[in-house]
Amino acid sequence: MGDPGPPAAVAPQTRFSADGYWWWDGAEWRPAVSQDRLWRWNGQAWEPARPAASASRSNTGVAIGITVAIFVGIVALVAIVTVVVLYAAGGQISNVFSNVTAALNGQ
C-alpha cells in the first residue's frame, strides 16, 4: 500500500460580522471596508465596494415623498370636510351669533 501523503490544507473560512463591516482573521476582528469606503474585503482580496449608498438614498427619497403626499392628502381632506360642515351648518351658526348680538344689545 502507498503512503497517502500529507492531509490537504483546509482553507480557513472568512467570517464577517453581522453588519458586514468587520471580518475575523482567526485572532482579531479587522475592518472589511477601507477607511475611504471605496474598497471591501471579500475574504481573500480587496475589491471595489458596491455603490449601495445611492440605492438607500433613493429609497429614502421615495419614503419622504410618500410621507409628504400622505400629509398633504390628510390636510386637503380635513379642509374639504370643514368647508362642507360650515356650509351645511352656516345658517344655524348665523342664527346663534344673531341671538347673541340681540341679547347683548338688549341689556
Buried (B, 14 or more C-beta within 10 A) or exposed (E): EEEEEEEEEEEEEBEBEEEEEBBBEEEEEEEBBEEEEEBBBEEEEEEEBEEEEEEEEEEEEEEEEEEEEEEEEEEEEEEEEEEEEEEEEEEEEEEEEEEEEEEEEEE
